[in-house]
Amino acid sequence: MQGTVFDVTNKKESYGPGGSYHIFTGKDASRGLGKSSLKPEDAIPDYSGLNESEMETLENWYTFFSNRYNIVGKVGNQN
C-alpha cells in the first residue's frame, strides 16, 4: 500500500487463499483500498485518480495497517 509492504501473515483467514481480502495479498493494491473495492482491476498501485474522499480512505487504511502490522519493506520503482 503506497509502496509499503506489511506482514499480514497473522491474519491468514483474511488475506490467505479464500479470505475476504486475498485480492490485496502480494501486491500494492492502493487504488482498491482507497476505492473500497474488491474488484481485481482496482487492486493496483496507481492511486493518482482517487478523489479527495478516496484519498482520505486510503490514508485511513494506511494508518490502520501501520498500527496493526509490521512493515517489512518498501516496493522499489518498477519502471
Rosetta blueprint (number, residue, H / E / L):
1 M L
2 Q L
3 G L
4 T E
5 V E
6 F E
7 D E
8 V L
9 T H
10 N H
11 K H
12 K H
13 E H
14 S H
15 Y H
16 G L
17 P L
18 G L
19 G L
20 S L
21 Y L
22 H H
23 I H
24 F H
25 T L
26 G L
27 K L
28 D L
29 A L
30 S H
31 R H
32 G H
33 L H
34 G H
35 K H
36 S L
37 S L
38 L L
39 K L
40 P H
41 E H
42 D H
43 A L
44 I L
45 P L
46 D L
47 Y L
48 S L
49 G L
50 L L
51 N L
52 E H
53 S H
54 E H
55 M H
56 E H
57 T H
58 L H
59 E H
60 N H
61 W H
62 Y H
63 T H
64 F H
65 F H
66 S H
67 N H
68 R H
69 Y L
70 N E
71 I E
72 V E
73 G E
74 K E
75 V L
76 G L
77 N L
78 Q L
79 N L
